[in-house]
Amino acid sequence: MRLATELRRLREAAGLNARQAAALLGVNPAQITHIESGLAGVSEQRLRRLASHYACTDEEFVNALVGMATDRTRGWWEEYRGLLPTSFLDLSELDHHSSFLREVAILFVPGLLQTENYARAVFSSRVPELTSDEIELRVRHRMARQEATVPYEAVIHEAALRIRVSDRAVSRAQLARLAELSEADHITLRVIPLDLDGFSRASSTMTYVGGPLRKLDTVVRDAPHGSVFIDSEAQLNAYRARFRKVEAVALEPERSRDFIHELAGEL
């Protein structure tokens, strides 16, 4: 889908419609429509021809698009196809291809840092209710996502650490898990304390996924009916700025680890 979006943007920037683009390749206009809708793939040769016709001179960008077009990876997430909503698989694929991950969490511990019991409690609270089999599928998928080892930076509001999605035991185990993960080489964990004055920038959650190139980054936002994927350059810039501001006021990693231990002690 991201490849389709980028090809459509290149065509529109060149001032061409789908019929004109199809004529350049000698194909039916419907084929361009299918490619730009993510319903059909595109070969490396045709992609490079399109990029040339669209006067795209960014060779690094074109090579990245070729990589997306020719990737035939059958990831671990494919075993869940038809069993979980497509957005779950999309998240897994984003994780797999990411160069880094950044996350801001306000009400819940990020999924990539959750314990099984914490994740199970979160999924059990969904409306409409999920069956026990659906809950276990989601928990298993979430635990598998945690195998990613790309650089990961999470900024978590104290509210998320204090809210008990289940009981004290689950909360205590979750805090212990966070303290443990905060020492992993690829994880940077920061906490925003409740007593920070005048801070309103942590009003929403976000996951920022680094792509092979900066212009191929993606922001993921949770919505009532699934995840929303944001990829326009203007919005990406806004989320980059938002993350920098949130990160700047959060506690340093060592102090954040101490803070988590203190919260665990209160339980």
Backbone hydrogen bonds in HBPLUS format (Angstrom, degrees):
<---DONOR---> <-ACCEPTOR-->    atom                        ^
c    i                          cat <-CA-CA->   ^        H-A-AA   ^      H-
h    n   atom  resd res      DA  || num        DHA   H-A  angle D-A-AA Bond
n    s   type  num  typ     dist DA aas  dist angle  dist       angle   num
A0005-THR N   A0001-MET O   2.95 MM   4  6.21 155.7  2.01 145.8 152.2     1
A0006-GLU N   A0002-ARG O   2.96 MM   4  6.23 162.9  1.99 154.1 157.7     2
A0007-LEU N   A0003-LEU O   3.01 MM   4  6.24 158.3  2.06 153.0 158.6     3
A0008-ARG N   A0004-ALA O   3.02 MM   4  6.23 155.5  2.08 148.0 154.7     4
A0009-ARG N   A0005-THR O   2.97 MM   4  6.23 156.3  2.02 148.8 155.5     5
A0010-LEU N   A0006-GLU O   2.99 MM   4  6.22 154.7  2.06 145.7 152.1     6
A0011-ARG N   A0007-LEU O   3.06 MM   4  6.28 158.8  2.10 145.3 150.7     7
A0012-GLU N   A0008-ARG O   2.94 MM   4  6.17 166.4  1.96 154.2 157.7     8
A0013-ALA N   A0009-ARG O   2.88 MM   4  6.01 154.7  1.94 146.8 154.1     9
A0014-ALA N   A0010-LEU O   3.08 MM   4  6.27 135.3  2.29 137.8 148.9    10
A0014-ALA N   A0011-ARG O   3.06 MM   3  5.11 129.2  2.33  95.3 109.2    11
A0016-LEU N   A0011-ARG O   3.24 MM   5  5.67 174.4  2.24 151.5 149.9    12
A0015-GLY N   A0012-GLU O   2.98 MM   3  5.01 153.5  2.05 100.5 109.0    13
A0021-ALA N   A0017-ASN O   3.02 MM   4  6.32 159.2  2.06 155.1 161.5    14
A0022-ALA N   A0018-ALA O   2.91 MM   4  6.07 153.8  1.98 146.2 153.4    15
A0023-ALA N   A0019-ARG O   3.04 MM   4  6.27 150.0  2.13 141.8 149.5    16
A0024-LEU N   A0020-GLN O   3.17 MM   4  6.48 145.2  2.30 142.5 150.9    17
A0025-LEU N   A0022-ALA O   3.10 MM   3  5.26 130.8  2.36  98.6 111.4    18
A0026-GLY N   A0022-ALA O   2.77 MM   4  5.88 123.8  2.09 141.0 158.3    19
A0027-VAL N   A0022-ALA O   2.98 MM   5  5.10 165.9  2.00 140.1 142.3    20
A0031-GLN N   A0028-ASN O   2.85 MM   3  5.51 144.8  1.97 119.1 128.5    21
A0033-THR N   A0029-PRO O   3.15 MM   4  6.49 161.2  2.18 150.7 156.1    22
A0034-HIS N   A0030-ALA O   2.88 MM   4  6.12 153.4  1.95 146.5 153.3    23
A0035-ILE N   A0031-GLN O   2.97 MM   4  6.20 155.8  2.03 145.4 151.9    24
A0036-GLU N   A0032-ILE O   2.90 MM   4  6.10 162.9  1.93 153.5 158.1    25
A0037-SER N   A0034-HIS O   3.25 MM   3  5.05 150.8  2.34  93.7 102.3    26
A0039-LEU N   A0034-HIS O   2.85 MM   5  4.96 143.5  1.99 160.1 157.9    27
A0038-GLY N   A0035-ILE O   3.21 MM   3  5.30 162.4  2.24 104.3 109.4    28
A0047-LEU N   A0043-SER O   2.92 MM   4  6.08 157.8  1.97 149.6 156.7    29
A0048-ARG N   A0044-GLU O   2.94 MM   4  6.11 165.0  1.97 153.6 157.0    30
A0049-ARG N   A0045-GLN O   3.03 MM   4  6.25 150.3  2.12 142.4 151.1    31
A0050-LEU N   A0046-ARG O   2.87 MM   4  6.10 158.5  1.92 149.4 154.9    32
A0051-ALA N   A0047-LEU O   2.89 MM   4  6.18 164.7  1.92 152.9 157.0    33
A0052-SER N   A0048-ARG O   2.97 MM   4  6.13 152.4  2.05 141.7 149.0    34
A0053-HIS N   A0049-ARG O   2.91 MM   4  6.17 161.5  1.94 150.9 155.8    35
A0054-TYR N   A0050-LEU O   2.78 MM   4  6.00 142.4  1.92 148.8 160.6    36
A0056-CYS N   A0051-ALA O   2.92 MM   5  5.27 172.7  1.92 162.5 160.1    37
A0055-ALA N   A0052-SER O   3.02 MM   3  5.02 157.9  2.07 104.0 109.8    38
A0062-VAL N   A0058-ASP O   2.98 MM   4  6.31 163.5  2.01 156.8 161.7    39
A0063-ASN N   A0059-GLU O   2.86 MM   4  6.04 160.9  1.90 150.9 156.2    40
A0064-ALA N   A0060-GLU O   3.03 MM   4  6.24 147.3  2.14 139.0 147.8    41
A0065-LEU N   A0061-PHE O   2.96 MM   4  6.32 152.4  2.03 149.5 157.1    42
A0066-VAL N   A0062-VAL O   2.89 MM   4  6.19 153.7  1.95 149.6 157.3    43
A0067-GLY N   A0063-ASN O   2.92 MM   4  6.20 151.6  2.00 143.3 151.0    44
A0068-MET N   A0064-ALA O   3.06 MM   4  6.40 147.9  2.16 142.5 150.7    45
A0069-ALA N   A0065-LEU O   2.86 MM   4  6.15 153.7  1.93 149.0 156.8    46
A0070-THR N   A0066-VAL O   2.91 MM   4  6.04 149.3  2.00 153.1 159.7    47
A0078-GLU N   A0075-GLY O   3.08 MM   3  5.82 167.2  2.10 120.5 124.4    48
A0079-GLU N   A0076-TRP O   3.37 MM   3  6.27 166.6  2.39 121.0 123.4    49
A0080-TYR N   A0077-TRP O   2.94 MM   3  5.60 161.8  1.98 118.1 124.1    50
A0081-ARG N   A0078-GLU O   3.10 MM   3  5.19 164.2  2.13 106.7 111.7    51
A0083-LEU N   A0080-TYR O   2.84 MM   3  5.11 156.8  1.89 129.1 133.6    52
A0084-LEU N   A0080-TYR O   3.07 MM   4  5.86 143.4  2.21 170.1 165.7    53
A0088-PHE N   A0085-PRO O   3.03 MM   3  5.78 147.3  2.14 121.4 128.6    54
A0089-LEU N   A0086-THR O   2.97 MM   3  5.23 118.0  2.37 103.6 118.6    55
A0090-ASP N   A0086-THR O   2.90 MM   4  6.24 155.6  1.96 154.3 162.4    56
A0091-LEU N   A0087-SER O   3.02 MM   4  6.18 153.8  2.09 142.3 147.9    57
A0092-SER N   A0088-PHE O   3.17 MM   4  6.45 156.2  2.23 141.8 147.9    58
A0093-GLU N   A0089-LEU O   2.93 MM   4  6.21 157.0  1.99 150.9 157.1    59
A0094-LEU N   A0090-ASP O   2.90 MM   4  6.14 154.6  1.97 148.1 155.2    60
A0095-ASP N   A0091-LEU O   2.91 MM   4  6.20 162.0  1.95 151.1 155.6    61
A0096-HIS N   A0092-SER O   3.00 MM   4  6.24 160.4  2.04 146.6 151.7    62
A0097-HIS N   A0093-GLU O   3.11 MM   4  6.34 151.9  2.19 147.6 153.6    63
A0098-SER N   A0094-LEU O   2.96 MM   4  5.83 115.2  2.39 145.6 161.2    64
A0098-SER N   A0095-ASP O   3.25 MM   3  5.22 154.4  2.32 100.7 108.4    65
A0099-SER N   A0210-GLY O   2.82 MM 111  5.10 156.7  1.87 129.7 137.2    66
A0210-GLY N   A0100-PHE O   2.87 MM 110  4.98 171.1  1.88 148.8 150.2    67
A0101-LEU N   A0151-PRO O   2.85 MM  50  6.28 156.1  1.91 160.6 167.2    68
A0153-GLU N   A0101-LEU O   2.85 MM  52  6.30 158.9  1.90 151.1 157.1    69
A0102-ARG N   A0208-TYR O   2.84 MM 106  4.91 152.9  1.91 145.1 152.0    70
A0208-TYR N   A0102-ARG O   2.62 MM 106  4.91 168.0  1.64 154.1 158.2    71
A0103-GLU N   A0153-GLU O   2.81 MM  50  6.28 149.4  1.90 157.4 164.1    72
A0155-VAL N   A0103-GLU O   2.78 MM  52  6.13 160.4  1.82 156.1 162.3    73
A0104-VAL N   A0206-MET O   2.89 MM 102  5.27 160.3  1.93 154.0 157.6    74
A0206-MET N   A0104-VAL O   3.14 MM 102  5.27 152.5  2.22 138.4 141.5    75
A0105-ALA N   A0155-VAL O   2.92 MM  50  6.32 160.9  1.95 158.9 163.4    76
A0157-HIS N   A0105-ALA O   2.88 MM  52  6.24 164.6  1.90 164.0 168.9    77
A0113-LEU N   A0110-PRO O   2.90 MM   3  5.49 161.2  1.94 119.3 125.5    78
A0114-GLN N   A0111-GLY O   3.32 MM   3  5.17 164.4  2.35 102.5 107.1    79
A0119-ALA N   A0115-THR O   2.95 MM   4  6.14 169.9  1.96 155.0 157.7    80
A0120-ARG N   A0116-GLU O   2.84 MM   4  6.02 156.4  1.89 150.2 157.6    81
A0121-ALA N   A0117-ASN O   3.03 MM   4  6.17 151.1  2.11 138.9 145.7    82
A0122-VAL N   A0118-TYR O   3.01 MM   4  6.33 154.0  2.08 149.9 157.2    83
A0123-PHE N   A0119-ALA O   2.97 MM   4  6.22 169.0  1.98 157.6 159.3    84
A0124-SER N   A0120-ARG O   2.94 MM   4  5.99 141.2  2.09 138.6 149.8    85
A0125-SER N   A0122-VAL O   3.18 MM   3  5.46 149.5  2.28 103.5 112.2    86
A0126-ARG N   A0123-PHE O   3.29 MM   3  5.47 167.6  2.31 107.9 111.1    87
A0135-ILE N   A0131-THR O   2.94 MM   4  6.24 157.7  1.99 154.4 160.6    88
A0136-GLU N   A0132-SER O   3.02 MM   4  6.23 163.2  2.05 148.1 152.1    89
A0137-LEU N   A0133-ASP O   3.00 MM   4  6.20 152.0  2.08 145.6 153.1    90
A0138-ARG N   A0134-GLU O   3.09 MM   4  6.31 159.3  2.14 146.4 151.2    91
A0139-VAL N   A0135-ILE O   2.92 MM   4  6.20 155.9  1.98 151.5 158.8    92
A0140-ARG N   A0136-GLU O   2.91 MM   4  6.03 163.1  1.93 146.9 151.5    93
A0141-HIS N   A0137-LEU O   2.95 MM   4  6.13 157.6  2.01 146.2 152.7    94
A0142-ARG N   A0138-ARG O   2.91 MM   4  6.08 158.3  1.96 145.4 151.5    95
A0143-MET N   A0139-VAL O   2.97 MM   4  6.22 158.8  2.01 152.6 157.6    96
A0144-ALA N   A0140-ARG O   3.07 MM   4  6.29 149.5  2.16 142.2 150.5    97
A0145-ARG N   A0141-HIS O   3.02 MM   4  6.35 147.5  2.13 147.7 156.4    98
A0146-GLN N   A0143-MET O   3.19 MM   3  5.30 137.8  2.38  96.8 108.2    99
A0147-GLU N   A0144-ALA O   3.13 MM   3  5.73 165.8  2.15 118.3 120.9   100
A0148-ALA N   A0145-ARG O   3.32 MM   3  6.23 175.4  2.32 123.8 124.9   101
A0152-TYR N   A0186-HIS O   2.73 MM  34  6.00 167.8  1.75 176.1 176.3   102
A0188-THR N   A0152-TYR O   2.82 MM  36  6.27 154.6  1.89 157.3 163.5   103
A0154-ALA N   A0188-THR O   2.89 MM  34  6.33 158.0  1.93 166.1 173.5   104
A0190-ARG N   A0154-ALA O   2.90 MM  36  6.27 162.7  1.93 163.9 168.8   105
A0156-ILE N   A0190-ARG O   2.87 MM  34  6.29 163.5  1.89 160.0 160.2   106
A0192-ILE N   A0156-ILE O   2.93 MM  36  6.11 154.7  1.99 137.3 141.2   107
A0160-ALA N   A0157-HIS O   2.96 MM   3  5.60 131.3  2.20 116.1 126.5   108
A0158-GLU N   A0192-ILE O   2.83 MM  34  5.77 150.5  1.92 166.6 157.3   109
A0161-LEU N   A0158-GLU O   2.93 MM   3  5.06 127.1  2.22  99.5 114.3   110
A0162-ARG N   A0158-GLU O   3.01 MM   4  6.31 135.8  2.22 149.3 162.1   111
A0162-ARG N   A0159-ALA O   3.19 MM   3  5.17 132.1  2.43  94.6 107.2   112
A0163-ILE N   A0159-ALA O   2.96 MM   4  6.05 151.1  2.04 154.9 160.9   113
A0171-SER N   A0167-ASP O   3.07 MM   4  6.37 162.9  2.10 154.0 159.2   114
A0172-ARG N   A0168-ARG O   2.77 MM   4  5.93 161.8  1.80 155.8 160.9   115
A0173-ALA N   A0169-ALA O   2.97 MM   4  6.13 161.3  2.01 146.2 151.3   116
A0174-GLN N   A0170-VAL O   2.92 MM   4  6.07 149.2  2.01 143.3 152.3   117
A0175-LEU N   A0171-SER O   2.97 MM   4  6.23 157.9  2.02 150.8 155.8   118
A0176-ALA N   A0172-ARG O   3.01 MM   4  6.25 155.6  2.07 145.9 153.0   119
A0177-ARG N   A0173-ALA O   2.94 MM   4  6.14 150.3  2.03 141.4 149.6   120
A0178-LEU N   A0174-GLN O   2.97 MM   4  6.27 153.3  2.04 146.8 153.7   121
A0179-ALA N   A0175-LEU O   2.98 MM   4  6.25 161.2  2.02 149.6 154.2   122
A0180-GLU N   A0176-ALA O   3.01 MM   4  6.24 152.8  2.08 144.1 151.6   123
A0181-LEU N   A0177-ARG O   2.86 MM   4  6.10 166.0  1.88 153.8 157.3   124
A0182-SER N   A0178-LEU O   2.89 MM   4  5.99 142.9  2.03 147.0 156.7   125
A0183-GLU N   A0180-GLU O   3.20 MM   3  5.80 162.3  2.23 113.4 118.9   126
A0184-ALA N   A0181-LEU O   2.95 MM   3  5.27 165.1  1.97 113.9 118.8   127
A0187-ILE N   A0184-ALA O   3.28 MM   3  5.41 160.8  2.32 107.2 112.9   128
A0251-LEU N   A0191-VAL O   2.90 MM  60  5.49 172.6  1.90 157.5 154.9   129
A0207-THR N   A0220-VAL O   3.09 MM  13  5.05 143.6  2.23 143.8 151.8   130
A0220-VAL N   A0207-THR O   2.77 MM  13  5.05 162.5  1.80 150.6 156.8   131
A0209-VAL N   A0218-THR O   2.70 MM   9  5.11 174.9  1.71 174.0 172.3   132
A0218-THR N   A0209-VAL O   2.94 MM   9  5.11 156.9  1.99 147.0 153.7   133
A0216-LEU N   A0213-LEU O   2.89 MM   3  5.26 156.0  1.95 113.2 121.2   134
A0217-ASP N   A0214-ARG O   3.15 MM   3  5.49 154.2  2.22 118.0 116.6   135
A0219-VAL N   A0230-ILE O   2.92 MM  11  4.98 164.6  1.95 145.8 150.8   136
A0230-ILE N   A0219-VAL O   2.76 MM  11  4.98 169.1  1.78 155.9 159.2   137
A0221-ARG N   A0228-VAL O   2.87 MM   7  5.11 164.0  1.89 150.0 155.5   138
A0228-VAL N   A0221-ARG O   2.71 MM   7  5.11 164.1  1.74 158.7 164.0   139
A0223-ALA N   A0226-GLY O   2.88 MM   3  5.20 128.7  2.14 133.7 149.2   140
A0226-GLY N   A0223-ALA O   3.12 MM   3  5.20 160.3  2.16 122.3 118.0   141
A0236-LEU N   A0232-SER O   2.89 MM   4  6.10 161.1  1.92 158.1 164.5   142
A0237-ASN N   A0233-GLU O   2.96 MM   4  6.13 157.7  2.01 147.8 152.9   143
A0238-ALA N   A0234-ALA O   3.18 MM   4  6.46 149.7  2.27 138.8 146.8   144
A0239-TYR N   A0235-GLN O   2.95 MM   4  6.28 156.5  2.01 153.5 159.1   145
A0240-ARG N   A0236-LEU O   2.86 MM   4  6.10 150.5  1.95 149.1 158.0   146
A0241-ALA N   A0237-ASN O   3.02 MM   4  6.23 160.1  2.06 146.6 151.3   147
A0242-ARG N   A0238-ALA O   2.93 MM   4  6.18 153.2  2.01 142.2 150.4   148
A0243-PHE N   A0239-TYR O   2.90 MM   4  6.06 160.5  1.94 146.7 151.1   149
A0244-ARG N   A0240-ARG O   3.07 MM   4  6.32 161.2  2.11 148.2 153.1   150
A0245-LYS N   A0241-ALA O   3.10 MM   4  6.35 154.4  2.16 148.1 154.4   151
A0246-VAL N   A0242-ARG O   2.99 MM   4  6.24 160.2  2.03 151.9 157.3   152
A0247-GLU N   A0243-PHE O   2.80 MM   4  5.91 168.5  1.81 157.8 161.4   153
A0248-ALA N   A0244-ARG O   2.99 MM   4  6.03 146.6  2.10 138.3 146.8   154
A0250-ALA N   A0247-GLU O   3.35 MM   3  5.28 144.6  2.48  96.6 106.4   155
A0256-SER N   A0252-GLU O   2.79 MM   4  5.93 152.7  1.86 159.5 168.8   156
A0257-ARG N   A0253-PRO O   2.95 MM   4  6.20 150.5  2.03 146.4 153.3   157
A0258-ASP N   A0254-GLU O   3.08 MM   4  6.40 158.4  2.12 147.3 152.7   158
A0259-PHE N   A0255-ARG O   2.86 MM   4  6.05 152.7  1.94 144.3 152.6   159
A0260-ILE N   A0256-SER O   2.95 MM   4  6.23 151.9  2.03 147.2 153.7   160
A0261-HIS N   A0257-ARG O   3.06 MM   4  6.37 156.6  2.12 147.0 153.2   161
A0262-GLU N   A0258-ASP O   2.92 MM   4  6.22 151.8  2.00 148.6 156.7   162
A0263-LEU N   A0259-PHE O   3.01 MM   4  6.34 155.8  2.07 148.1 154.0   163
A0264-ALA N   A0260-ILE O   2.98 MM   4  6.24 157.8  2.03 148.7 154.9   164
A0265-GLY N   A0261-HIS O   2.95 MM   4  6.19 146.2  2.07 142.8 152.1   165
A0266-GLU N   A0262-GLU O   3.21 MM   4  6.58 135.4  2.42 140.1 150.9   166
A0266-GLU N   A0263-LEU O   3.09 MM   3  5.21 131.5  2.33  97.3 110.0   167
A0267-LEU N   A0264-ALA O   3.05 MM   3  5.35 148.9  2.15 104.7 114.1   168
